[in-house]
Amino acid sequence: STPSYVVHTVQYPGETLASIAKWYTGASSNWQVIRDANPDLNPKKIRLGTTIQIPHAIALRSDAPPRPKVLPTERKEGAV
């Protein structure tokens, strides 16, 4: 059978495969499974608008993550 996917579109700066995995699967360690499902994706170069397939077999949810309270580009100088 053909695998099915939840499709995520990167909307915010700073999204990583680990953060995407945590949101959709409940475990950031599933980033490797997501990487394997997206062989043309470079995990170090995720850009806004990139679509990423999350296998339904590991997905616990299909709704997109909310906007982060503070985006990486909005942090004040000296903030951690």
MOPAC internal coordinates of N, CA, C and O (Angstrom, degrees):
PM7 1SCF
backbone

  N    0.0000 0     0.00 0     0.00 0    0    0    0
  C    1.4597 1     0.00 0     0.00 0    1    0    0
  C    1.5264 1   109.86 1     0.00 0    2    1    0
  O    1.2310 1   120.99 1   -25.19 1    3    2    1
  N    1.3048 1   115.72 1   154.81 1    3    2    1
  C    1.4633 1   121.77 1  -179.99 1    5    3    2
  C    1.5231 1   109.68 1   -81.78 1    6    5    3
  O    1.2310 1   119.91 1   -48.98 1    7    6    5
  N    1.3370 1   117.78 1   131.02 1    7    6    5
  C    1.4649 1   119.16 1   178.29 1    9    7    6
  C    1.5270 1   110.83 1   -65.01 1   10    9    7
  O    1.2310 1   120.86 1   -31.19 1   11   10    9
  N    1.3275 1   115.97 1   148.81 1   11   10    9
  C    1.4587 1   119.88 1   175.82 1   13   11   10
  C    1.5262 1   108.70 1  -114.88 1   14   13   11
  O    1.2310 1   121.26 1   -22.43 1   15   14   13
  N    1.3153 1   115.20 1   157.57 1   15   14   13
  C    1.4596 1   120.73 1  -171.23 1   17   15   14
  C    1.5216 1   112.44 1  -136.09 1   18   17   15
  O    1.2310 1   121.54 1   -25.60 1   19   18   17
  N    1.3191 1   114.66 1   154.40 1   19   18   17
  C    1.4540 1   122.70 1   162.34 1   21   19   18
  C    1.5247 1   103.85 1   -92.50 1   22   21   19
  O    1.2310 1   119.75 1   -48.18 1   23   22   21
  N    1.3202 1   118.09 1   131.82 1   23   22   21
  C    1.4606 1   120.46 1  -178.88 1   25   23   22
  C    1.5223 1   108.95 1  -102.78 1   26   25   23
  O    1.2310 1   121.01 1   -54.94 1   27   26   25
  N    1.3242 1   115.67 1   125.06 1   27   26   25
  C    1.4646 1   122.78 1   177.87 1   29   27   26
  C    1.5201 1   108.70 1  -110.93 1   30   29   27
  O    1.2310 1   120.73 1   -46.39 1   31   30   29
  N    1.3257 1   116.21 1   133.61 1   31   30   29
  C    1.4585 1   121.26 1   173.79 1   33   31   30
  C    1.5207 1   108.24 1  -107.99 1   34   33   31
  O    1.2310 1   120.35 1   -55.44 1   35   34   33
  N    1.3224 1   116.93 1   124.56 1   35   34   33
  C    1.4644 1   121.75 1  -179.30 1   37   35   34
  C    1.5243 1   108.64 1   -64.42 1   38   37   35
  O    1.2310 1   120.89 1   -57.63 1   39   38   37
  N    1.3419 1   115.91 1   122.37 1   39   38   37
  C    1.4545 1   121.80 1  -175.37 1   41   39   38
  C    1.5197 1   113.84 1  -115.56 1   42   41   39
  O    1.2310 1   120.35 1   160.61 1   43   42   41
  N    1.3349 1   116.95 1   -19.39 1   43   42   41
  C    1.4602 1   120.15 1  -172.63 1   45   43   42
  C    1.5244 1   111.10 1  -129.26 1   46   45   43
  O    1.2310 1   120.37 1   -36.36 1   47   46   45
  N    1.3333 1   116.89 1   143.64 1   47   46   45
  C    1.4670 1   119.83 1   174.62 1   49   47   46
  C    1.5287 1   109.53 1   -60.01 1   50   49   47
  O    1.2310 1   120.77 1   -35.28 1   51   50   49
  N    1.3068 1   116.14 1   144.72 1   51   50   49
  C    1.4589 1   120.17 1   175.43 1   53   51   50
  C    1.5122 1   114.83 1    90.94 1   54   53   51
  O    1.2310 1   119.66 1   176.42 1   55   54   53
  N    1.3390 1   118.25 1    -3.58 1   55   54   53
  C    1.4630 1   118.81 1   176.31 1   57   55   54
  C    1.5230 1   108.49 1   -66.00 1   58   57   55
  O    1.2310 1   120.73 1   -41.12 1   59   58   57
  N    1.3177 1   116.20 1   138.88 1   59   58   57
  C    1.4639 1   122.46 1   177.87 1   61   59   58
  C    1.5238 1   108.36 1  -126.28 1   62   61   59
  O    1.2310 1   120.60 1   -15.01 1   63   62   61
  N    1.3264 1   116.46 1   164.99 1   63   62   61
  C    1.4626 1   118.33 1   175.26 1   65   63   62
  C    1.5151 1   110.72 1   -61.46 1   66   65   63
  O    1.2310 1   120.09 1   145.43 1   67   66   65
  N    1.3231 1   117.44 1   -34.57 1   67   66   65
  C    1.4683 1   120.27 1   178.66 1   69   67   66
  C    1.5208 1   111.35 1   -65.33 1   70   69   67
  O    1.2310 1   120.01 1   136.97 1   71   70   69
  N    1.3425 1   117.59 1   -43.03 1   71   70   69
  C    1.4690 1   119.46 1  -179.75 1   73   71   70
  C    1.5287 1   110.82 1   -69.51 1   74   73   71
  O    1.2310 1   120.49 1   143.45 1   75   74   73
  N    1.3222 1   116.68 1   -36.55 1   75   74   73
  C    1.4645 1   121.14 1   177.22 1   77   75   74
  C    1.5330 1   109.53 1   -65.67 1   78   77   75
  O    1.2310 1   120.55 1   135.43 1   79   78   77
  N    1.3281 1   116.55 1   -44.57 1   79   78   77
  C    1.4668 1   121.44 1   178.15 1   81   79   78
  C    1.5268 1   110.69 1   -60.39 1   82   81   79
  O    1.2310 1   120.35 1   136.09 1   83   82   81
  N    1.3203 1   116.94 1   -43.91 1   83   82   81
  C    1.4696 1   121.22 1  -179.69 1   85   83   82
  C    1.5278 1   110.23 1   -59.86 1   86   85   83
  O    1.2310 1   120.31 1   135.36 1   87   86   85
  N    1.3378 1   117.01 1   -44.64 1   87   86   85
  C    1.4640 1   120.45 1  -178.27 1   89   87   86
  C    1.5337 1   111.50 1   -64.94 1   90   89   87
  O    1.2310 1   120.36 1   129.59 1   91   90   89
  N    1.3175 1   116.91 1   -50.41 1   91   90   89
  C    1.4587 1   119.95 1  -173.03 1   93   91   90
  C    1.5242 1   114.47 1   -82.73 1   94   93   91
  O    1.2310 1   119.96 1   150.60 1   95   94   93
  N    1.3378 1   117.68 1   -29.40 1   95   94   93
  C    1.4700 1   119.57 1  -173.12 1   97   95   94
  C    1.5227 1   113.68 1  -115.43 1   98   97   95
  O    1.2310 1   120.39 1   166.56 1   99   98   97
  N    1.3300 1   116.86 1   -13.44 1   99   98   97
  C    1.4555 1   120.24 1  -178.65 1  101   99   98
  C    1.5183 1   114.15 1    88.18 1  102  101   99
  O    1.2310 1   120.17 1   175.35 1  103  102  101
  N    1.3367 1   117.29 1    -4.65 1  103  102  101
  C    1.4663 1   120.85 1  -178.91 1  105  103  102
  C    1.5260 1   109.96 1  -141.03 1  106  105  103
  O    1.2310 1   120.79 1   -60.30 1  107  106  105
  N    1.3211 1   116.09 1   119.70 1  107  106  105
  C    1.4685 1   119.66 1   179.53 1  109  107  106
  C    1.5277 1   111.55 1   -62.91 1  110  109  107
  O    1.2310 1   120.27 1   155.43 1  111  110  109
  N    1.3246 1   117.09 1   -24.57 1  111  110  109
  C    1.4674 1   120.73 1  -179.39 1  113  111  110
  C    1.5344 1   112.34 1   -65.76 1  114  113  111
  O    1.2310 1   119.62 1   166.43 1  115  114  113
  N    1.3246 1   118.33 1   -13.57 1  115  114  113
  C    1.4651 1   121.09 1   177.60 1  117  115  114
  C    1.5243 1   112.70 1   -76.51 1  118  117  115
  O    1.2310 1   119.81 1  -175.89 1  119  118  117
  N    1.3346 1   117.96 1     4.11 1  119  118  117
  C    1.4653 1   120.49 1   179.75 1  121  119  118
  C    1.5306 1   111.12 1   -58.54 1  122  121  119
  O    1.2310 1   120.71 1   146.90 1  123  122  121
  N    1.3272 1   116.25 1   -33.10 1  123  122  121
  C    1.4637 1   119.35 1  -178.53 1  125  123  122
  C    1.5280 1   111.91 1   -69.00 1  126  125  123
  O    1.2310 1   120.14 1   143.36 1  127  126  125
  N    1.3282 1   117.33 1   -36.64 1  127  126  125
  C    1.4589 1   121.11 1   176.86 1  129  127  126
  C    1.5261 1   109.16 1   -64.93 1  130  129  127
  O    1.2310 1   120.67 1   139.28 1  131  130  129
  N    1.3328 1   116.33 1   -40.72 1  131  130  129
  C    1.4675 1   121.11 1   178.62 1  133  131  130
  C    1.5273 1   110.01 1   -66.54 1  134  133  131
  O    1.2310 1   120.32 1   137.71 1  135  134  133
  N    1.3247 1   116.99 1   -42.29 1  135  134  133
  C    1.4708 1   120.13 1   176.25 1  137  135  134
  C    1.5181 1   110.82 1   -58.35 1  138  137  135
  O    1.2310 1   120.33 1   135.60 1  139  138  137
  N    1.3299 1   116.98 1   -44.40 1  139  138  137
  C    1.4620 1   121.05 1  -179.26 1  141  139  138
  C    1.5302 1   111.66 1   -64.37 1  142  141  139
  O    1.2310 1   120.09 1   150.72 1  143  142  141
  N    1.3304 1   117.44 1   -29.28 1  143  142  141
  C    1.4672 1   121.81 1   178.88 1  145  143  142
  C    1.5295 1   111.83 1   -79.20 1  146  145  143
  O    1.2310 1   120.76 1   169.39 1  147  146  145
  N    1.3374 1   116.15 1   -10.61 1  147  146  145
  C    1.4650 1   122.60 1  -178.72 1  149  147  146
  C    1.5231 1   109.31 1  -129.24 1  150  149  147
  O    1.2310 1   119.68 1  -110.26 1  151  150  149
  N    1.3268 1   118.23 1    69.74 1  151  150  149
  C    1.4636 1   121.14 1  -171.48 1  153  151  150
  C    1.5327 1   115.17 1   -61.34 1  154  153  151
  O    1.2310 1   119.62 1   157.25 1  155  154  153
  N    1.3213 1   118.33 1   -22.75 1  155  154  153
  C    1.4672 1   120.49 1   179.51 1  157  155  154
  C    1.5249 1   112.83 1   -87.67 1  158  157  155
  O    1.2310 1   120.12 1   179.17 1  159  158  157
  N    1.3339 1   117.38 1    -0.83 1  159  158  157
  C    1.4642 1   121.89 1  -177.01 1  161  159  158
  C    1.5252 1   110.95 1   -90.45 1  162  161  159
  O    1.2310 1   120.78 1   -49.80 1  163  162  161
  N    1.3276 1   116.11 1   130.20 1  163  162  161
  C    1.4635 1   121.04 1   173.28 1  165  163  162
  C    1.5284 1   106.72 1   -96.39 1  166  165  163
  O    1.2310 1   119.59 1   -69.33 1  167  166  165
  N    1.3415 1   118.40 1   110.67 1  167  166  165
  C    1.4608 1   121.18 1  -176.35 1  169  167  166
  C    1.5329 1   113.85 1   -57.99 1  170  169  167
  O    1.2310 1   120.19 1   158.59 1  171  170  169
  N    1.3198 1   117.24 1   -21.41 1  171  170  169
  C    1.4662 1   120.46 1  -179.37 1  173  171  170
  C    1.5241 1   112.50 1   -88.44 1  174  173  171
  O    1.2310 1   120.65 1   174.27 1  175  174  173
  N    1.3352 1   116.37 1    -5.73 1  175  174  173
  C    1.4700 1   119.86 1  -177.84 1  177  175  174
  C    1.5242 1   110.60 1  -132.16 1  178  177  175
  O    1.2310 1   120.83 1  -124.58 1  179  178  177
  N    1.3300 1   116.02 1    55.42 1  179  178  177
  C    1.4611 1   120.31 1   177.72 1  181  179  178
  C    1.5219 1   107.67 1   -84.08 1  182  181  179
  O    1.2310 1   120.85 1   -55.40 1  183  182  181
  N    1.3180 1   115.97 1   124.60 1  183  182  181
  C    1.4665 1   121.53 1  -176.85 1  185  183  182
  C    1.5304 1   110.92 1  -114.14 1  186  185  183
  O    1.2310 1   121.06 1   -22.07 1  187  186  185
  N    1.3225 1   115.58 1   157.93 1  187  186  185
  C    1.4577 1   120.48 1   175.16 1  189  187  186
  C    1.5278 1   108.78 1   -56.33 1  190  189  187
  O    1.2310 1   120.44 1   -41.90 1  191  190  189
  N    1.3169 1   116.77 1   138.10 1  191  190  189
  C    1.4546 1   121.37 1  -179.68 1  193  191  190
  C    1.5177 1   114.83 1    90.06 1  194  193  191
  O    1.2310 1   119.84 1   168.56 1  195  194  193
  N    1.3287 1   117.92 1   -11.44 1  195  194  193
  C    1.4625 1   121.55 1   178.22 1  197  195  194
  C    1.5296 1   109.25 1   -64.78 1  198  197  195
  O    1.2310 1   120.33 1   -45.40 1  199  198  197
  N    1.3304 1   116.97 1   134.60 1  199  198  197
  C    1.4667 1   119.99 1   174.55 1  201  199  198
  C    1.5242 1   108.89 1   -99.94 1  202  201  199
  O    1.2310 1   121.76 1   -42.62 1  203  202  201
  N    1.3136 1   114.24 1   137.38 1  203  202  201
  C    1.4638 1   121.69 1  -176.05 1  205  203  202
  C    1.5214 1   108.12 1  -129.05 1  206  205  203
  O    1.2310 1   120.87 1   -48.08 1  207  206  205
  N    1.3299 1   115.95 1   131.92 1  207  206  205
  C    1.4577 1   121.20 1   179.50 1  209  207  206
  C    1.5263 1   110.05 1   -93.80 1  210  209  207
  O    1.2310 1   120.79 1   -52.99 1  211  210  209
  N    1.3323 1   116.09 1   127.01 1  211  210  209
  C    1.4637 1   122.17 1   176.21 1  213  211  210
  C    1.5309 1   106.23 1  -109.21 1  214  213  211
  O    1.2310 1   119.94 1   -61.86 1  215  214  213
  N    1.3326 1   117.73 1   118.14 1  215  214  213
  C    1.4647 1   119.61 1  -178.98 1  217  215  214
  C    1.5325 1   111.69 1   -58.14 1  218  217  215
  O    1.2310 1   120.83 1   -47.38 1  219  218  217
  N    1.3375 1   116.02 1   132.62 1  219  218  217
  C    1.4665 1   120.60 1   177.96 1  221  219  218
  C    1.5255 1   111.45 1   -56.88 1  222  221  219
  O    1.2310 1   120.21 1   151.76 1  223  222  221
  N    1.3228 1   117.20 1   -28.24 1  223  222  221
  C    1.4659 1   121.07 1  -177.58 1  225  223  222
  C    1.5327 1   112.08 1   -60.48 1  226  225  223
  O    1.2310 1   119.88 1   153.94 1  227  226  225
  N    1.3455 1   117.83 1   -26.06 1  227  226  225
  C    1.4626 1   120.05 1  -179.36 1  229  227  226
  C    1.5360 1   112.48 1  -113.22 1  230  229  227
  O    1.2310 1   119.99 1   172.64 1  231  230  229
  N    1.3276 1   117.62 1    -7.36 1  231  230  229
  C    1.4650 1   121.30 1  -176.38 1  233  231  230
  C    1.5249 1   111.05 1   -77.90 1  234  233  231
  O    1.2310 1   121.28 1   -47.69 1  235  234  233
  N    1.3300 1   115.16 1   132.31 1  235  234  233
  C    1.4549 1   121.50 1   175.39 1  237  235  234
  C    1.5232 1   110.99 1  -101.24 1  238  237  235
  O    1.2310 1   121.03 1   164.69 1  239  238  237
  N    1.3384 1   115.63 1   -15.31 1  239  238  237
  C    1.4645 1   121.04 1  -178.83 1  241  239  238
  C    1.5189 1   108.54 1  -149.85 1  242  241  239
  O    1.2310 1   121.17 1   -18.20 1  243  242  241
  N    1.3433 1   115.37 1   161.80 1  243  242  241
  C    1.4544 1   119.08 1   179.83 1  245  243  242
  C    1.5230 1   112.53 1  -126.24 1  246  245  243
  O    1.2310 1   120.26 1   179.16 1  247  246  245
  N    1.3382 1   117.10 1    -0.84 1  247  246  245
  C    1.4693 1   119.76 1   178.56 1  249  247  246
  C    1.5184 1   110.69 1   -80.86 1  250  249  247
  O    1.2310 1   121.05 1   -34.30 1  251  250  249
  N    1.3251 1   115.59 1   145.70 1  251  250  249
  C    1.4729 1   120.95 1  -178.60 1  253  251  250
  C    1.5272 1   110.29 1   -68.97 1  254  253  251
  O    1.2310 1   120.55 1   -31.15 1  255  254  253
  N    1.3275 1   116.55 1   148.85 1  255  254  253
  C    1.4636 1   119.50 1   178.16 1  257  255  254
  C    1.5258 1   111.22 1   -66.62 1  258  257  255
  O    1.2310 1   120.36 1   -27.95 1  259  258  257
  N    1.3369 1   116.92 1   152.05 1  259  258  257
  C    1.4602 1   120.01 1   178.55 1  261  259  258
  C    1.5244 1   111.12 1   -72.60 1  262  261  259
  O    1.2310 1   121.03 1   -16.16 1  263  262  261
  N    1.3117 1   115.63 1   163.84 1  263  262  261
  C    1.4680 1   120.84 1   176.12 1  265  263  262
  C    1.5257 1   108.40 1   -64.19 1  266  265  263
  O    1.2310 1   119.90 1   -48.12 1  267  266  265
  N    1.3282 1   117.79 1   131.88 1  267  266  265
  C    1.4754 1   119.81 1   177.30 1  269  267  266
  C    1.5253 1   110.20 1   -60.24 1  270  269  267
  O    1.2310 1   120.88 1   -32.42 1  271  270  269
  N    1.3357 1   115.92 1   147.58 1  271  270  269
  C    1.4708 1   119.83 1   178.73 1  273  271  270
  C    1.5215 1   111.34 1   -60.23 1  274  273  271
  O    1.2310 1   120.78 1   139.94 1  275  274  273
  N    1.3166 1   116.12 1   -40.06 1  275  274  273
  C    1.4663 1   121.25 1   177.77 1  277  275  274
  C    1.5165 1   107.44 1  -131.01 1  278  277  275
  O    1.2310 1   120.80 1   -59.43 1  279  278  277
  N    1.3045 1   116.07 1   120.57 1  279  278  277
  C    1.4556 1   120.13 1   176.22 1  281  279  278
  C    1.5257 1   109.35 1   -81.11 1  282  281  279
  O    1.2310 1   119.78 1   -29.34 1  283  282  281
  N    1.3326 1   118.02 1   150.66 1  283  282  281
  C    1.4725 1   120.60 1  -178.21 1  285  283  282
  C    1.5247 1   113.44 1   -52.12 1  286  285  283
  O    1.2310 1   119.60 1   145.10 1  287  286  285
  N    1.3225 1   118.37 1   -34.90 1  287  286  285
  C    1.4561 1   121.09 1  -178.10 1  289  287  286
  C    1.5263 1   112.64 1   -78.64 1  290  289  287
  O    1.2310 1   120.01 1   169.20 1  291  290  289
  N    1.3388 1   117.59 1   -10.80 1  291  290  289
  C    1.4476 1   121.27 1  -178.23 1  293  291  290
  C    1.5282 1   112.93 1   -97.13 1  294  293  291
  O    1.2310 1   120.05 1   174.28 1  295  294  293
  N    1.3048 1   117.51 1    -5.72 1  295  294  293
  C    1.4647 1   120.07 1  -178.50 1  297  295  294
  C    1.5104 1   110.00 1   -67.53 1  298  297  295
  O    1.2310 1   120.99 1   -36.93 1  299  298  297
  N    1.3112 1   115.72 1   143.07 1  299  298  297
  C    1.4564 1   119.81 1   179.50 1  301  299  298
  C    1.5143 1   109.92 1   -78.48 1  302  301  299
  O    1.2310 1   121.10 1   -27.23 1  303  302  301
  N    1.3029 1   115.50 1   152.77 1  303  302  301
  C    1.4424 1   121.58 1   179.50 1  305  303  302
  C    1.5245 1   109.51 1   -57.63 1  306  305  303
  O    1.2310 1   120.67 1   -46.49 1  307  306  305
  N    1.3230 1   116.32 1   133.51 1  307  306  305
  C    1.4586 1   121.19 1   178.97 1  309  307  306
  C    1.5173 1   113.15 1    88.70 1  310  309  307
  O    1.2310 1   119.86 1   168.98 1  311  310  309
  N    1.3332 1   117.87 1   -11.02 1  311  310  309
  C    1.4668 1   120.74 1   178.98 1  313  311  310
  C    1.5223 1   109.12 1   -74.63 1  314  313  311
  O    1.2310 1   120.72 1   -29.84 1  315  314  313
  N    1.3001 1   116.22 1   150.16 1  315  314  313
  C    1.4571 1   120.45 1  -179.76 1  317  315  314
  C    1.5031 1   109.71 1  -103.58 1  318  317  315
  O    1.2310 1   120.10 1   180.00 1  319  318  317

